Amino acid sequence: GVACAVVFLDETVSVYAGLGIGMVLIGNIVSVYWNSNENGETKTPRSAILWSICSAIGFGVMMPILSELGNTVGVLWTIPFVWGPELLLLLPFGVYPKIPRKGKELWIATRVGLLETIGFLAINIGLVVSTVTLIAPVSSLSTIFTVTLGLILLKERIAKPVFIGAILASIGIVFVNF
């Protein structure tokens, strides 16, 4: 996201922000690479790493485009403009027959959808008041929240490097703001 913002939106990055962005990237890579499974083994499947990288690239490219879209159609309209094509793209994958339809599944899906919408809206509002080179790395604080909630709510066991990677990414956010 930051690279796209610098290249396509002519935004600048300070030395400290560059250091912070590097720390966020390294922290996230360390967290993914040394993630431990239920047996305490510290081997992450290569496919998980590949999909994490694809997600990072997709998110990184999305941020500057989202900023431009928000400037064109307005912050609130970005949600249907993005999610409409998203839903259409999912049709060929047969996702819709598996939509939760009752009880606990529906409640979980509803909470996920609401939280994702709130997060997406928060990013859009952030892009209105600041630059992509600030908002993209700061949104990476989701790493520390995800790791913490995995430990607390899901009772996951993680390797020390994963925890250290999450802390490194979070400290990087502090540098981004200089």
Residue pairs with C-beta under 8 A, 6 or more apart in sequence:
1 59
1 60
1 61
1 62
1 63
1 64
1 132
1 136
1 137
2 13
2 21
2 60
2 132
2 133
2 136
2 137
3 60
4 60
4 61
4 63
4 64
4 65
4 132
5 11
5 63
5 64
5 67
5 131
5 132
5 133
5 136
6 12
6 13
6 133
8 64
9 64
9 67
9 68
9 131
9 132
11 131
11 132
11 133
12 133
13 21
13 133
14 178
16 175
16 176
16 178
17 133
17 134
17 137
17 175
17 176
17 177
17 178
19 172
19 175
20 137
20 171
20 172
20 173
20 174
20 175
20 176
20 177
20 178
21 137
21 172
21 176
22 172
23 168
23 169
23 171
23 172
23 175
24 137
24 140
24 143
24 168
24 169
24 172
24 173
24 176
25 172
26 165
26 168
26 169
26 172
27 143
27 164
27 165
27 166
27 167
27 168
27 169
27 170
27 171
27 172
28 52
28 56
28 140
28 143
28 165
28 169
29 165
30 161
30 162
30 164
30 165
30 168
31 143
31 147
31 161
31 162
31 165
31 166
31 169
32 44
32 48
32 49
32 52
32 165
33 44
33 49
33 161
34 42
34 44
34 159
34 161
34 162
34 165
35 42
35 44
35 48
35 158
35 159
35 162
36 42
36 157
36 158
36 159
36 162
37 43
38 157
40 157
40 159
42 159
42 161
59 136
60 136
63 123
63 127
63 132
63 135
63 136
63 139
64 132
66 78
66 82
66 123
66 124
66 127
67 127
67 132
69 78
69 81
69 82
70 78
70 124
70 127
70 128
73 81
75 121
75 124
75 125
75 127
75 128
76 121
76 124
78 120
78 124
79 117
79 120
79 121
79 124
82 120
90 96
99 109
100 106
100 108
100 109
119 142
123 135
123 139
126 134
126 135
126 138
126 139
127 135
134 176
134 177
137 172
137 173
137 176
138 173
138 176
138 177
140 169
140 172
140 173
141 169
141 170
141 173
143 165
143 166
143 169
143 170
144 166
144 167
144 169
144 170
147 158
147 162
147 163
147 166
148 166
150 156
150 158
151 158
